[in-house]
Amino acid sequence: MNTGKDIAVNFTDGMFKGFYNGKQYHAPDIQAVLSRAWSAGVDRIIVTGGSLEESKEALAIAETDGRLFCTVGVHPTRCKEFEDSGDPERHFQALVSLAKEGVEKGKVVAIGECGLDYDRLQFCPADLQKKYFEKQFDLASALKLPMFLHMRAAVDDFCNIVERNKSRFTGGVTHSFTGTAGDRDKLLGFSNMYIGVNGCSLKTSENIEVVKGIPVERMMMETDSPYCEIKNTHAGIKMVKYLLPSKKKEKYEPQCLVKGRNEPCSVRQVLEVVAGCKDITDLDHLSKVIYHNTCRVFFPHDLDSAADALLDDEET
């Protein structure tokens, strides 16, 4: 089965270089991780950028494989980097230049990860988060790109900013969604907004009920790896069928998952839990609908190619 696309993988994280809490347990293993992903039916991965430097690294990683793409942007908890640079406008222009370079290379497919995170104000105050969230719509507008968004405990301010800028971006996804039913419905009020679901979206029975109310036509799948795995303590675990062998990092083996480190191959588990909580038996059809959603926002040329192929078939 084609599992589709994982729209959020943090390949710049140290865990994919073998580092856990500052100590290295194994060699960098992105290639082994990718091999498992492709074998699991994943056909494209979006590598997340969350700062200027991280976005540079995300682009470099994306250039190593034709199936890898990336975002360019600054995460809400890191927006102090604009001020700390000593020249916020110059810092922003460096982001613009990087995004343009990535678009020209066919690798940058969205602006982000950006948004608001009021759960972690200790890293960046709300006023700076709002200022630089809004600023990044300039980038999306100039490059005609969708937005890859983050929202935690900030739905009113988040939606106000999106509302003011809704004509300035082609579409977007609020990824790693963990909000309430009310948050969900406010996001769905924007016609060009999708909601990204991962293991963190499926932790509790309350989370499951909220996800049930997301129309499949407005949903995308992700792992947000190496984070947000579906753990044995999560409400959704009983619906998971796809399992691969894993080893503790201290006993690392390249052919096995690392316990506690999520990977893009596990996006299939997210698909299984969504299907289970929505009483969908045709996993392949669910995968195709979500695949189409993802193409519509991030890979519109794929839809054009599919339509062309369909027309060619009809003509022959």
Secondary structure as the mmCIF struct_conf table of DSSP 4:
data_model
#
loop_
_struct_conf.conf_type_id
_struct_conf.id
_struct_conf.beg_label_comp_id
_struct_conf.beg_label_asym_id
_struct_conf.beg_label_seq_id
_struct_conf.end_label_comp_id
_struct_conf.end_label_asym_id
_struct_conf.end_label_seq_id
STRN STRN1 GLY A 4 VAL A 9
TURN_TY1_P TURN_TY1_P1 PHE A 11 THR A 12
BEND BEND1 ASP A 13 ASP A 13
HELX_RH_3T_P HELX_RH_3T_P1 GLY A 14 LYS A 17
TURN_TY1_P TURN_TY1_P2 GLY A 18 GLY A 18
STRN STRN2 PHE A 19 TYR A 20
TURN_TY1_P TURN_TY1_P3 ASN A 21 GLY A 22
STRN STRN3 LYS A 23 GLN A 24
BEND BEND2 HIS A 26 HIS A 26
HELX_RH_AL_P HELX_RH_AL_P1 ILE A 30 SER A 39
TURN_TY1_P TURN_TY1_P4 ALA A 40 GLY A 41
STRN STRN4 VAL A 42 VAL A 47
HELX_LH_PP_P HELX_LH_PP_P1 THR A 48 THR A 48
BEND BEND3 SER A 51 SER A 51
HELX_RH_AL_P HELX_RH_AL_P2 LEU A 52 ALA A 62
TURN_TY1_P TURN_TY1_P5 GLU A 63 THR A 64
TURN_TY1_P TURN_TY1_P6 GLY A 66 ARG A 67
STRN STRN5 LEU A 68 VAL A 72
HELX_RH_3T_P HELX_RH_3T_P2 PRO A 76 ARG A 78
TURN_TY1_P TURN_TY1_P7 CYS A 79 CYS A 79
HELX_RH_AL_P HELX_RH_AL_P3 LYS A 80 ASP A 84
TURN_TY1_P TURN_TY1_P8 SER A 85 SER A 85
BEND BEND4 GLY A 86 GLY A 86
HELX_RH_AL_P HELX_RH_AL_P4 PRO A 88 GLU A 104
TURN_TY1_P TURN_TY1_P9 LYS A 105 GLY A 106
STRN STRN6 VAL A 108 ASP A 117
HELX_RH_3T_P HELX_RH_3T_P3 TYR A 118 ARG A 120
TURN_TY1_P TURN_TY1_P10 LEU A 121 PHE A 123
BEND BEND5 CYS A 124 CYS A 124
HELX_RH_AL_P HELX_RH_AL_P5 ALA A 126 LEU A 143
TURN_TY1_P TURN_TY1_P11 LYS A 144 LYS A 144
STRN STRN7 MET A 147 ARG A 152
BEND BEND6 ALA A 153 ALA A 153
HELX_RH_AL_P HELX_RH_AL_P6 VAL A 155 ARG A 164
TURN_TY1_P TURN_TY1_P12 ASN A 165 SER A 167
BEND BEND7 ARG A 168 THR A 170
STRN STRN8 GLY A 172 THR A 174
BEND BEND8 SER A 176 SER A 176
HELX_RH_AL_P HELX_RH_AL_P7 ALA A 181 LEU A 188
TURN_TY1_P TURN_TY1_P13 GLY A 189 GLY A 189
BEND BEND9 PHE A 190 PHE A 190
TURN_TY1_P TURN_TY1_P14 SER A 191 ASN A 192
STRN STRN9 MET A 193 VAL A 197
HELX_RH_3T_P HELX_RH_3T_P4 GLY A 199 LEU A 202
BEND BEND10 LYS A 203 THR A 204
HELX_RH_AL_P HELX_RH_AL_P8 SER A 205 LYS A 212
TURN_TY1_P TURN_TY1_P15 GLY A 213 GLY A 213
BEND BEND11 ILE A 214 ILE A 214
HELX_RH_3T_P HELX_RH_3T_P5 VAL A 216 ARG A 218
STRN STRN10 MET A 219 MET A 221
STRN STRN11 SER A 225 SER A 225
TURN_TY1_P TURN_TY1_P16 PRO A 226 PRO A 226
BEND BEND12 TYR A 227 TYR A 227
TURN_TY1_P TURN_TY1_P17 ASN A 232 THR A 233
BEND BEND13 HIS A 234 HIS A 234
HELX_RH_3T_P HELX_RH_3T_P6 ALA A 235 MET A 239
STRN STRN12 SER A 246 LYS A 247
HELX_RH_3T_P HELX_RH_3T_P7 LYS A 249 LYS A 251
TURN_TY1_P TURN_TY1_P18 PRO A 254 GLN A 255
BEND BEND14 CYS A 256 CYS A 256
STRN STRN13 LEU A 257 VAL A 258
TURN_TY1_P TURN_TY1_P19 LYS A 259 GLY A 260
HELX_RH_3T_P HELX_RH_3T_P8 PRO A 264 SER A 266
HELX_RH_AL_P HELX_RH_AL_P9 VAL A 267 CYS A 277
TURN_TY1_P TURN_TY1_P20 LYS A 278 ASP A 279
HELX_RH_AL_P HELX_RH_AL_P10 LEU A 283 PHE A 298
HELX_RH_AL_P HELX_RH_AL_P11 PRO A 300 GLU A 315
#
